[in-house]
Amino acid sequence: MMRILSNAPNLQKRNLPRTGILCLGWIGISLALSACASSADLPARVMEEYYQALNKKDLNSMIALTCAEWEEQARNEFNSFGAVTTELQALKCETVSRDQSKAIVSCRGKIIANYGNEVLEIDLSKLTFQLVQQGGNWRFCGYP
């Protein structure tokens, strides 16, 4: 009986590295899967960042997130909301379809624009966004 008890700690010590390796393996797999999931939804994140930049009145960030062909329209959107107080409510975007060079994104949430005497609510779920790959990055490039 003493022999069994004296061997028990040795067994536990031998199993500890295996358990550690298994845990590290699961952590590695989890990180790899989350990286794949997040890269798959990069176009959606671009749209969220675009509207966050609009809300913060950050024209440079808005333009950095758009394709060259859409830059003038981004300036127009900035000018439309630049003089009013805006608020983003429950913004969440998702990539609906994607190939190597184009993606379609839909969003939920609202832009609340306060013009002083008037409050305008823009329901983002009624819009669809087109993004393209330019320079290795996803860029907002209009409405399909």
HELIX and SHEET records of a PDB file:
HELIX    1   1 MET A    2  ALA A   40  1                                  39    
HELIX    2   2 LEU A   42  LYS A   56  1                                  15    
HELIX    3   3 LEU A   59  ALA A   64  1                                   6    
HELIX    4   4 ALA A   68  TRP A   70  5                                   3    
HELIX    5   5 GLU A   71  GLY A   82  1                                  12    
HELIX    6   6 LEU A  124  LYS A  126  5                                   3    
SHEET    1   A 3 THR A  85  ARG A  98  0                                        
SHEET    2   A 3 LYS A 102  ASN A 114 -1                                        
SHEET    3   A 3 VAL A 119  ASP A 123 -1                                        
SHEET    1   B 4 THR A  85  ARG A  98  0                                        
SHEET    2   B 4 LYS A 102  ASN A 114 -1                                        
SHEET    3   B 4 THR A 128  GLN A 134 -1                                        
SHEET    4   B 4 ASN A 137  PHE A 140 -1                                        
END                                                                             
